[in-house]
């Protein structure tokens, strides 16, 4: 029998879904006996058009088989993404046509991977385990124009209800999602295995010796540059106000990068450098030389429930954290992380004021690191999957 793993992103792609799913598979492999094989269906790395990593379309190593589906060229717009996913779904259905599965696992931020997993599980009479990294209906309502969301939301609401009610078990990566699920899906079997800290960051060696603070400080942002992050709404004005005190290094790509660049140019900002995505080892070096780590989510209600995966990476590095967050994520930072300040998203005055409260020093967040090791979190999740879903299937 086979276990099917569905993830739009997988190693060596650069994104939270890739890191999370890859780690889960690594923890599942020692748990499967000769009775089970693991089959991963994913894409050839495609997260960023500006960062292309070669990866084989087919891999087989013992009990693990990986199918990476090459996608047609696409950009970050929703229509392009929908077309790319449609192509992915078609190819996945072709690949699974003659196979039987005991368990289908799907990790999903934009709902449709979850729906694809539900469809395959239904067709194959398999157990279904969903890993939900975002509440797509909330994001849809906030991000799309009102006329579009008015039409789209009822359609996606039906898809969500069908997929989530098909699931034998649902994991949510943020406790901020709990109220949503308790209200809409009170009978769902839920767990809350969060994102976590990868081994690369557990072994990170940051110079903790006290250094003289020299202006301007280097503030680093590393991640996606899209509507969700809202950098175009905060960074240009903030950078302009803090010229002479702070230099920003922004590493990444996304649908709002051009808009961010235009706004920086319009305001005449000279203290922001926009850089393309880089690999993990180069990123570690950027963390090593930064003075402060910057994080921001747009001022949308949907983002008051989420817990950004980047927080775990930043937390392990030990550098001061300057974060524009609201809701659950803000509470998480204030409760779990030392030398980290939170300001209201898109509020330049609040950001500048809170920056003054940071201590420009390195502090090893030992308790945080021990609590949120990804390997341990994914090991627990893998064991839970095998014991609950596969035990039920065998009976």
Secondary structure, DSSP 4 states (H G I P E B T S, - for coil): -EEEEE-S--TTS-SHHHHHHHHHHHHHHTT--TT-EEEEEEESS-SBTTB-----SEEEETTEEEEEEPPPP--SSHHHHHHHHHHHHHHHHHHHTT--EEEEEEEESSSHHHHHHHHHHHHHT-EEEEEE-S-HHHHHHHHS-HHHHHHHHHHHHHHHHHHHHH-SEEEES-GGGHHHHHHH-TT--EE-----B-HHHHT-----S-----SSEEEEEES--STTT-HHHHHHHHHHHTTTTEEEEEE---TTHHHHHHHHHHHT--SEEEE----HHHHHHHHHH-SEEEEE--S-GGGGS---THHHHHHHH-SEEEEE--HHHHHHHHHH-SSEEEE-TT-HHHHHHHHTT---S----HHHHHHTBHHHHHHHHHHHIIIIIIHHHH-
